[in-house]
Structure formats: C-alpha cells, structure tokens
Amino acid sequence: MTTTSAHGAATQPESPGGLPSDGGAPLFRNGYALMLNTVVSGALGLGYWWLAALYYSKGDMGRGSAAIAAMKLLSSLTALGFTGALARFVPVAGRATGRLLARAYGVNALASTAITLVFLAGLPLWGSHYDFLRGWMRAIGFLAAVLGWSWLTLQDGVLIGLRAAVWVPVGNLSFSVGKAVLLVLLAGSIPATGVFVSWGAAVALSVVPIGLLIVRRLVPRQIAEAEPGATPPSVRQIGRFLAGDYTGSVFNLVVTYFVPVLVAARVSADQNAVYYIINTIGGTLDLLAVNMAASLTVESARRPALLGAHTRGALLRMAWVTLPCFALLGLLAPQVLDVFGTGYAEAGAPLLRWLAAAGFTRVLIEVYFGTLRARTRTRQVALLQGLMCGLVLALSLVLMPRMGIAGVGAAVLASQSVVALCALPGLLKVLRGVADPTPAAQPAPPVPDAPTLP
C-alpha cells in the first residue's frame, strides 16, 4: 500500500520488511558496490604493502608512506570538501550537471596547486622523511601526484552522485593493480622513491578512463533524463552546504591524513612502516561505513520522504556486513600482521585491536552524518567532526608517549565513542521516523536573487 508522511506527502509502497519496494534498490545497489570497492581495494592495498615489505627496506617504506600521507593530506584539503557537495547536488543538477562538475574540478585544481606549493616551500620544516622531494623535477612530480589524487577523490563522489557507483570498484581496481605492478618493477631501479612513484603514477590508470566515461556517457545520460522544468542548484545553495560540510571535512581529514603525518614526524621510519600498514587497515574499516552512508545521502536527497526507511535499511545491512569483520579482525590481529614479516605483530597488534573496536562506533556516526547531509544540515556534521578531531589530536599527543603507536588507536576509540553518544539521540529520531524532513531536506528551491549555475 502507499503510505503518507507526517506532512501528507505520498511515499512509495513498502515491502513487508518495511523498506521501500523500489526506492531502496538504488540505495543498496550503490551502497554494496561501494562496500565491495572498499573490500577489494583494502585487500589489494594490503597486498601492495606486503609486496613493499618484500622488495623494500622498512626505511624506504617509511619514507614512501610519509610522502603518500602528505600527498593525501594536501589533495584532500580541497577534494574532500567537494565530494559531499557532489553527492548532494549532482543528483538534482539536471541540465547543469556538466557545468557543475567543470567548476568543481577547476576550483579544486587551483586550490590543490596553491597548497602544494606552500608545502614544498616549507619542505625543511617537515622532517627528513621528505628530503627526497627536493629539486624541481621531483617537486613537479609530487604536484602532479597531488592533483591526480584530488581528481581520483572527486571521481568517486561524481560517480556516487550520478548513481553509477558500480564503476567505482572498476576504477579503483585499475589503480590498485597498477600500483602493485609498478611497485615491483621500480624496486630495482629506484628503491628510495619507488613506493611513492608507483602510487602516484598509477592514479592515471583510473582517472583517465573513468573520466572519459563520466564526460562521454554518464553526464549526457543524466542531462537527457532531466525534467525540462527542473531548476539547478544555485551558487548560494551550494555555498551554504559547503560552508558546513567543508569545515567538517577539514576536521575529518586532519584525523585521517594529518595524524599519519604527525606520527611520521615523531617515530622512527621502521615504526612508521608498521603504523602506516595498520592505518591502511583501519581506513578500510572506516570506509565500509562511509560508503553506505554516501549512498544514503544521495537517495534521501532525491526522495526525502523515505529518509527513515532508507536509514533503517542502511544501518541493518551495514551491521550485517561490518560487525563480524570488526570482531574477527580484533581477535586475529597478530595473525593478520604476521603476514607482513617479523616484528609487525608484536609492534602493531594492540593498535589494530583498538581500531577494530572503534569500527563499531564509526558505523553509527557515519549513518547519522549521511542523514544530516541529505537534509543539508552540514553545520551539525561540522560540529561533531570538530569535536572528534579535537579529541583524537589531544588524546593522541597525550597517549603516544606512554603507549607508542597503540596510543593513537586508543585515542580514536575514545573520541569516536564520545561522538557516537552525542549522535545517538538524533539517529534514533530518524530511525523512528520522527525526524520530519525540513525544507532544507527537500530539493532546494530557488533562492531569491541567488544566481543558478549558468
């Protein structure tokens, strides 16, 4: 039967399980595609670092991973701010989709270039791990890697927004396989820089073909399917969203990318090699939650009346997939790390267990963030991410001298637990269906005197 929301808006028929019979399909199809991408990329990523442990010294791995962490940090300072906006507004951009993407990529390229030049100018300040980036040729190569990683990050957001997330695993598979092949090929010729060069060069294997797919097929398809009278989002509407979401993204990337840089500056290259491998595993766990939440944002932005049903379905499916993974990883932490060689389990098992435990709280946090973004409540996202960022940084600085790299994991678990408790009341309201969609949750109406995308 057809149900009616509290505002009288007709919703889609529901299945016996309480999920929309048709509206849930794109949500779960795209969500599962993104989660599959995370699992495959995570497995290949671990395989990459296993090969690195075989063909490179711990010192070369430590320096290479430090450069990769810096590259990700710099590119994400701009790219992560756009991905949330792309997921929110690309689905409703209609005939302005191409212009919206062109502006996003152009602004991102300019901002990434500027911030990378600042980083390179202050290279002596960042420690000896980055000495191999000195010189014009290497600086240009590093800049190219930052730009490539920025576009790879945007690419995933674009595919999610275009409801074509099934292509995300394809692009990332090309990147993951390519970097592993290059890693082995470069081990004999440039061992000091092979880890970083293999990573940066392989980005083109994904960005180029998927970029052509987006431009030639996916964008024209969305334009062709757009309703003739649909109004594209205005610059002001996007700006309002970015004001909150970008702020929250900065806090998030500080935790994701600055903490590894901070660790690299405070521990030996050997310890940093252990930390970076475990941080890669932890990042994979986080992405399992982030991916379904991104699909939740897209589908709930398109159909706000189904927010409660979409959220219940997303949370249930994420629990089935992720919670057993977290539990097994915590139990088998030493065995997992033994694969990388002698000493990895002893040095890193406590950190991996802390991060596995933190995965339980990450699921709740990311689902709630997905509902907030769908309703354009990015200020609340920014406040919670700011709280988590401050707690992780402060606790890491306090605990690392006492617990070593395991202190970072303890800091992450404690911080995410606090944020999850703060988010829980709001999430329960959405799950019960009492968080009525506000006007901001609907496809945004024209704002007087606010120019739309030309």
N, C-alpha and C positions, 0 to 999 in steps of 0.2 A: 504494500500500500504506500501511497505518497504521504509523507509526514509534513508537518508545518512547524517552522521555527517559532520562537517566542515573539518574533516581530511579524509573524504572519507570512513569512516568505516560504514558498514551497521548496522542499528539498527533494532529493532523489529517493526512489524506493530503496528500502533497506533489505538486506539479506537476513536470514534467520539469526545469524550471529551478531546482528546489529550494525554491520558495515554496509556502506552503500553498495548496491549491486553493480554499479558501473563506475561511479566516481572513484572508488578505491583502486581500480585496476591500474591506472597510470601511476598512482602514488606508490604502490608496491612494486610494480614492474621497474620503475626508475630507481626506487629505493634498493631493491635487490640487485639491480645492475651495478649501482654504486658500491654496495657492500661486497659484491663479487670482485669488483675492481680493487677494493681495499685488501681483500684476502689474497688475490693473485699478486698485486703489487707488493704486499707485505712479504709474501713468500719469496718472490723474486728479489726483493730488497735484501732479505736475509741471505739468500744465495749469493747476491753480489758481495756482501761483506764477508761471507765465508771464502769466496774466491780471493778477496782482498787480503784476508788473513793468510792465505796460502802463498800468494805471489808477492806480497809487500811486507816490509817490516812494520812493527807496531808504530814506530816513529813516523814513517811515511803515511800510514793510515791515519794517525792522529793529526798530522798537518793537513792532509787532504780533507778529512772530515771537518776540521776547523774552517777551511775555506768554503766548503759546501754549506756549513751552518751560516757563515757570513753572507753567502750568496742568497740563501733562502730568506734570511732576515731582511736584506735590502730590497729584494723583489717584493716581499710580502708587505712592506711598509705602504705600498700603493695597491698591489694586486688584491690583497685580502679585503681592502675597503670596497672594492668594486664587485667582488663575487656575490656578496649578499644583495647588493642593489640589482645586479644582473638577474639573479634568481627571482627577485621580487617583481621587477618591471619588464624584463624581456617577455614573459608570458602575456602581458597585456599591452605591449608596444605596437602591435599591429603593423601598419604600413611604415611606421617609423623605426622598425627593428634595425635595419641596416645602418641608419644614421646614429642610432643609439650606440651600437657596437663600435662604429668608427670613432665616435667621440671617446668612448671608454678606453679603447686601445691607444688612441693618440695621447690622451692625458696621462695614461699610465706610462707610456714610453718616455715622455718628457720628465715626469716625476722620478722614474727609476734612474734615468741618466743623471739627473741632478744629485740625487742622494748617493749614488755610487761614486761620483766624482769627489764628493765630500769624504767618503770613506777612504778612498785611495789617497787623497791629500793628507789624511791623518794616519797613514799606514804605520809610522813608527810608534804610534800610541797603542796599537792593538796587540803587541807582543811578537815574539819571534816566530810563532806559528805561521805568520803571514808574510815572512820575508821573501818567499819565493814569488810573490806578486809584484815585486819591484821591477821597474823597467816599462817602457811604453808598450811594447808588444804584449807583455803579459797583462798589463792594465787594460788594454783594449780587449783581450780575450776574456778577462774577468767581467768587463762591462757587457760584452755580448752574452755571456752566460747568465748574468742577472736579467737582461732583457728577455732572453729565451725562457727562463724560469717564470718570469712575470706573465708572459703570454700563455705558458702552459697552465698556470694557475687560473687565468681568466678563461681559458678554453674550457675547463671543466665547468665553470659557472655558466658559461654560454650554453653548453650542451644541456645542462640541467634546466636552464630557463626555457630552452626550445623543446623541452620534453623529449630529448634524444639522448638520455643518459646511457643508453645501451652502447653508445660509441665511446664512452669514457674508458671502459676497460680495454678497448682496441687501441686507443692512443697511448695509454699508459703501458700496455704490453709491449708496444713497439719501443718505447723509451727504455723500459726495464731490460728487455733482451739486448737492445743495442748497447747500453752502457756496460753490461756484463761482458759482451764480446770485446768492446774497446778496452775494458779494464785489463783483460788478459793480453791483448795484442800490444798494449803500451807498457807492460811490466818490464820488458827487457830493454826498451829504448829510453823511457823517461820515468823511472821508478819514483823519483821525488815528486813528480806532478801528475803521474798517471791516474791516480784516484780522482782528482778534481777534473782533469781534462776529459776523462771518459764520461763523467757525469754531465758536464756542460755540453759536450759535443753531441751527446745522444738526444738532447732535447729536440733538435731539429727533426729527428725521425718521427716525432709525434706532432709537433706544431705545424709543420708544412702540410702533410696530407690531411690532417683533421681540419686545419684552417681552410683548405680548399673545399672540403666537404661542407663546412659551415657557409662559406660565401656562395658556392655554386648550387647547393641543394637545400640546406635546411632553412636559411633565411628566406629565399624565394618561396619555399613552401609555406612558411608562416605568413608571409605577405599575401600570398594567394588565398589563404584561408581566413584572412582578417575580415571582420564585418565592415562594410563600406562606411558606416557612420561612426565607427569607434574612434574615440579621442585618445591620442597617445599621451603618455605621462608627460607632465610639464617639467621644465627645469627646476622650478621651485619645489615640486613634489619630490623629485629625486634628491634635491639638495637637503630637504628635511629628513629624508630617510638616511642619507649618507652622514648627516651631522651626528646622529646617534650610532649608526651601525659602524661607521669608520672608526669612531672613538673606541667602540667596543672591540673592533678588530685589532686596533693598535695594542690594546691591553692583552688580547689573546696571543698576538704574535710575539709579544715580549716574553710570555710564558713559553711559547712553542719554540722560538728561534733565538731569543736573547739569552735564555738560561743556558743552552748549549755553548754559546759564545762565552758566557760568564764562567762556566765550568772549565772550558778550554784554557781560559786565562789563569785558572787557579790550580790546575792539576798538571801532572806530567803528561807527555804525549802518549805513553803507554796506558795510563788511566783514562785518558780521553778517548782512546780507541775502544776500551771496554764500555765506557759511558755511552758513546755515540751509537754503538750497536744496540744497546738496551733501550736507548731513547727512540731508536727507529721502531723497535717492537712496541713500545708504549704509544708512539704516534699512530701506529696501525690500529691499536685498540681504540684510541680516541676517534679515529676516522670511521670506524664501524658505527658509532653513534652519530657522528656529524652527517654522514651520508643520508641516512633515512630522514633525519631532521631537515636536510636541504630539500628533499623531495616533498616532505610535509609542507614546507613553506610555499613551494611552487603550486601545489594542488589546492591548498587552502586559500592562497591569494586569488586563484581563479574562481573558487567556489567557497566563499566564506561560510555559508550556512552549514557546510559539512565539517567544520573545524573539529568539533568534538568527536565525531565518528572517525575522522582521519587520525586524530591524536591517539584514540584508544587502540586503533588497529596498528599504528606505527609502534607504539610502546610495547604492545603484546608481541609483535614479531621481532622487535629488537631484543626483547628479553629472551625469547627462544634461541636466538642466534648467538648473542654475545655473552650471556651469563655463564653458560657452560665453558666457553672459551676462556673467560677470565679465571674461572675456578681451576681448570686444568693447567693453565699457564702458571698460576701461583704454586700449584702442587709440584709441577715438573720443571721448575725454574733451573735447577742445577743441570738436569739432563739436556735442556734446551741449549744452555750456554756451553756445555761441554763440546758441542759440535764445532765451535769456533776455535778450539785449541786449549792448551794447558793454561790454567790460571784464570780463565774467563768466568767460570762458575764460582770460584772462591771469591773473586773480586766483585762480581755483579749480581749474584743470586738474590741478596737482600733487596737491592734496588728493583729488580724485576718483580719481586713479590709485592713490594709497596705499590708499584704502578698497576699490577694486575688487580689489586684490591681497589685502587682508585677508579678502575673502569666501571664498577658498579654505580658510583655516583655520577660519572660522566654521562651515562645513558639518560638519567633523569634531567640533568642540566641541559643537554643538547635538545631533547624533545621540547622542553619548555621554551628554549630560545627559538626553536622552529615556529612555535605558536605565536610568540611575540613578534617575530619578523613578518609573519603572514598578516598580522594586524597592524603593521607599521609602528609597533611600539619599541623602537630601537633604543630609546633612551633608557628603558628598563634593562635591556640587554647590556648596554654600555656600563650601567651602574654595577650590575652583577659581575661582569667581566673585569671591571676595575677593581672590585673587591677581591676577586680571585687572584688577579695579577699582583696586587699589593701583598696579599698573604703568602703567595708562592715565593716571591722575591725575598721578603723579610725572613720567612722561615728557612729558606734555602741558605741564606747567609748565616743564620744562627746555627743550623744543624750540620752543615757541611764540615766545619772544623771539628765537630765531635763525632760524626758518623761517616765521614767521607762522602763518596758519591751517593750512598744509600740515603743520606740526609735529604737529597733532592726529592726522592720518591716519597719519603715521609711527609715532606712539605706539601707535595702535590695532593696526597690523600687527605691530609688535614684541611687544606684550603678548599678542595672540591666538596668535602663533607659539609663545611660551613655554608657554601653557596647552594648546595643541594637542599639544605634545610630552609634556606631563605626562599628558594624557588618552589618548594613543595606546596604551600597553600594555593598559589596561583595555578599550578599544574593540576591540582585536584579539582579546582573550579572548572577548568577546561574539560577534564575527563568526565565530570558530572554534567557537562553541558550548560552550566550556569554562567559561564563567561561569555555573555552575549557579544556578538561581533559589533564593534563600534563603527562609526562612519569611516574611521581610518582603516578599518579592515577590508572595506569594500574596494573594488577597483576605483582608484582615486578620481573624483570628479574634477572638472576644470576649476582651477583657482582663478578668481578674477584678476586680471592684469598680469597673469603669470604666463609667459610665452611657452608654448609647447615646442617640442623638438621640431625644427624647421625641416 
